Amino acid sequence: MRVLQQLGQPKWLIPLLFVILVNFVLFWPPHVGLANNGDFDRLMALVGLHYPSQDVYYYERYDHYFVSAFRMGWFGHSFYPSSALVTIVVAYLINAILHFGVFSTAVQAYVYIALLAYGLHVLLRSLHALFSIYVAYGIGILSLFMLTEIGYAAYLPTLYSEPASLVFYLLLIAFLFALIVDEKNRFYRRAIWIVTGLFLTSKVQNTVLLPFALLTLYGVTQRVIGLYSFRKFLKYSAILSLVVIAVYFANPPSFVTQNTYDSFFTGLMMVATPTDHLLAWFHLNGRLAVLRAGSYFSYYGIKWQSRVVADQFYQKVSLFKIVLFYLVHPHDWIKALQISQNAAFTLRPSYLGNFTFQAHRGAGTLSQRFDFWRIVRAKLPHSLYFWLLEMVGIVGVTIAILRFRRNKKAVLTAWVVLMMACFALAQWSIPFMGEGENELVKHLFLYDVLFDALLVTVVGYGIWQIERLVRAWMRLRHYSNG
């Protein structure tokens, strides 16, 4: 009976349901995942993974079909900096123990599933202690629907770095709330720094979130709790910053070249009008207008790089100058944000198939197994200004709590929510600025996660306020009857 009571607690029930449901979503025949757009190769080379057979056609490896197993070899020689390598190496070692020679992506998925279930357990246990069981259940149930959505779950059995962002972000939020509950816990005091580093280094676009992360860690550990001296905080911050900056600059120079190209021709040139004014602002040849909407790897992009682009484009255009153009032309930035907002509601790339070639579902077929969360999100307003007002409202409420509330737990919670909102605002514009419309839906993955996390937070806050009002009404009624 006691065991059943424990299983009925949100900290145990929700993670258990998550494991059961995500297994159904991913592994109920036929197995589903997400096709490789080419990003797998960056991490495969370092870990020592190879495609199952050299005679597999190109379209079976990329975009159209999900590859569920790879050949294992010794660790490679190329280098791509990402904390996703940590989880991939763990899956590699487990596969080596189970059946050396074959790397099953199902094992990779279970590594992520275990971490997500643990993160949910810690988070819901902390929310129960901080607020109430109703808040924990409300946030837990919504998180369950969110994390098992096929648009998110399909990333788990893959070699993308996106699922690492999701996992380490959930762990960061969970450990921060756990630290609020138990300020003296040494594990959480150290874990928040480690997980923050893993989250920020999972993808290069996450590194720009470093200032917001440091601000939150300062607010939680120094201003409110006072865990250690300011000098020690600066030491930890310096180590974290050096690691994140090193990872950023360790990315291959070719990434900057590709991102600059796509950011200009599939991004800036799509929103800035007239095109002649844009090219004149950068002092570029008008002949470059033919490259509009063409990605770095398109036919025209490759053809023109050797003739005009390589000679002129990269000498006059950089990501810094592109950001500067957006700042002095805010109306173009607004157009870019609206495009990003519309793309975010798509939730998953429509050009990446979910089934293996052996499932015989056709090239690029998408699974509709569990997309309830996406359907619900599609009913929400798509207007840029609606969501901008919501973001401003969330930031405003959290700042008001930080300014006027004296309850320590409320202030600490406000710091965490403020970090979530700042992360979301930053990730709203970074993908389009960094790479334009080229694979925009996929690059908005972290923004989608943050966007949904804020939705869940708002609902949880509403449940808490309703509960407080009900309890106040019941007390008032009790006193009036007495």
Rosetta blueprint (number, residue, H / E / L):
1 M L
2 R H
3 V H
4 L H
5 Q H
6 Q H
7 L H
8 G L
9 Q L
10 P H
11 K H
12 W H
13 L H
14 I H
15 P H
16 L H
17 L H
18 F H
19 V H
20 I H
21 L H
22 V H
23 N H
24 F H
25 V H
26 L H
27 F H
28 W L
29 P L
30 P L
31 H L
32 V E
33 G L
34 L L
35 A L
36 N E
37 N L
38 G L
39 D L
40 F H
41 D H
42 R H
43 L H
44 M H
45 A H
46 L H
47 V H
48 G L
49 L E
50 H E
51 Y L
52 P L
53 S L
54 Q L
55 D L
56 V L
57 Y L
58 Y H
59 Y H
60 E H
61 R H
62 Y E
63 D L
64 H L
65 Y L
66 F L
67 V L
68 S L
69 A E
70 F E
71 R E
72 M E
73 G L
74 W L
75 F L
76 G L
77 H L
78 S L
79 F L
80 Y L
81 P L
82 S L
83 S L
84 A H
85 L H
86 V H
87 T H
88 I H
89 V H
90 V H
91 A H
92 Y H
93 L H
94 I H
95 N H
96 A H
97 I H
98 L H
99 H H
100 F L
101 G L
102 V E
103 F E
104 S E
105 T H
106 A H
107 V H
108 Q H
109 A H
110 Y H
111 V H
112 Y H
113 I H
114 A H
115 L H
116 L H
117 A H
118 Y H
119 G H
120 L H
121 H H
122 V H
123 L H
124 L H
125 R H
126 S H
127 L H
128 H H
129 A H
130 L H
131 F L
132 S L
133 I H
134 Y H
135 V H
136 A H
137 Y H
138 G H
139 I H
140 G H
141 I H
142 L H
143 S H
144 L H
145 F H
146 M H
147 L H
148 T L
149 E L
150 I H
151 G H
152 Y H
153 A H
154 A L
155 Y L
156 L L
157 P L
158 T L
159 L L
160 Y L
161 S L
162 E H
163 P H
164 A H
165 S H
166 L H
167 V H
168 F H
169 Y H
170 L H
171 L H
172 L H
173 I H
174 A H
175 F H
176 L H
177 F H
178 A H
179 L H
180 I H
181 V H
182 D L
183 E L
184 K L
185 N L
186 R H
187 F H
188 Y H
189 R H
190 R H
191 A H
192 I H
193 W H
194 I H
195 V H
196 T H
197 G H
198 L H
199 F H
200 L H
201 T L
202 S L
203 K L
204 V H
205 Q H
206 N H
207 T H
208 V H
209 L H
210 L H
211 P H
212 F H
213 A H
214 L H
215 L H
216 T H
217 L H
218 Y H
219 G H
220 V H
221 T H
222 Q H
223 R H
224 V H
225 I L
226 G L
227 L L
228 Y L
229 S L
230 F H
231 R H
232 K H
233 F H
234 L H
235 K H
236 Y H
237 S H
238 A H
239 I H
240 L H
241 S H
242 L H
243 V H
244 V H
245 I H
246 A H
247 V H
248 Y H
249 F H
250 A H
251 N L
252 P L
253 P H
254 S H
255 F H
256 V H
257 T H
258 Q H
259 N H
260 T H
261 Y H
262 D H
263 S H
264 F H
265 F H
266 T H
267 G H
268 L H
269 M H
270 M H
271 V H
272 A L
273 T L
274 P L
275 T H
276 D H
277 H H
278 L H
279 L H
280 A H
281 W H
282 F L
283 H L
284 L L
285 N L
286 G H
287 R H
288 L H
289 A H
290 V H
291 L H
292 R L
293 A L
294 G L
295 S L
296 Y L
297 F L
298 S L
299 Y H
300 Y H
301 G H
302 I H
303 K H
304 W H
305 Q H
306 S H
307 R H
308 V H
309 V H
310 A H
311 D H
312 Q H
313 F H
314 Y H
315 Q H
316 K H
317 V L
318 S L
319 L H
320 F H
321 K H
322 I H
323 V H
324 L H
325 F H
326 Y H
327 L H
328 V H
329 H L
330 P H
331 H H
332 D H
333 W H
334 I H
335 K H
336 A H
337 L H
338 Q H
339 I H
340 S H
341 Q H
342 N H
343 A H
344 A H
345 F L
346 T L
347 L L
348 R L
349 P L
350 S L
351 Y L
352 L L
353 G L
354 N L
355 F E
356 T L
357 F H
358 Q H
359 A H
360 H L
361 R L
362 G L
363 A L
364 G L
365 T L
366 L L
367 S L
368 Q L
369 R L
370 F L
371 D L
372 F H
373 W H
374 R H
375 I H
376 V H
377 R H
378 A H
379 K L
380 L L
381 P L
382 H L
383 S L
384 L H
385 Y H
386 F H
387 W H
388 L H
389 L H
390 E H
391 M H
392 V H
393 G H
394 I H
395 V H
396 G H
397 V H
398 T H
399 I H
400 A H
401 I H
402 L H
403 R H
404 F H
405 R L
406 R L
407 N L
408 K H
409 K H
410 A H
411 V H
412 L H
413 T H
414 A H
415 W H
416 V H
417 V H
418 L H
419 M H
420 M H
421 A H
422 C H
423 F H
424 A H
425 L H
426 A H
427 Q H
428 W H
429 S H
430 I H
431 P H
432 F H
433 M H
434 G H
435 E H
436 G L
437 E L
438 N L
439 E L
440 L H
441 V H
442 K H
443 H H
444 L L
445 F H
446 L H
447 Y H
448 D H
449 V H
450 L H
451 F H
452 D H
453 A H
454 L H
455 L H
456 V H
457 T H
458 V H
459 V H
460 G H
461 Y H
462 G H
463 I H
464 W H
465 Q H
466 I H
467 E H
468 R H
469 L H
470 V H
471 R H
472 A H
473 W H
474 M H
475 R H
476 L H
477 R H
478 H H
479 Y H
480 S H
481 N H
482 G L
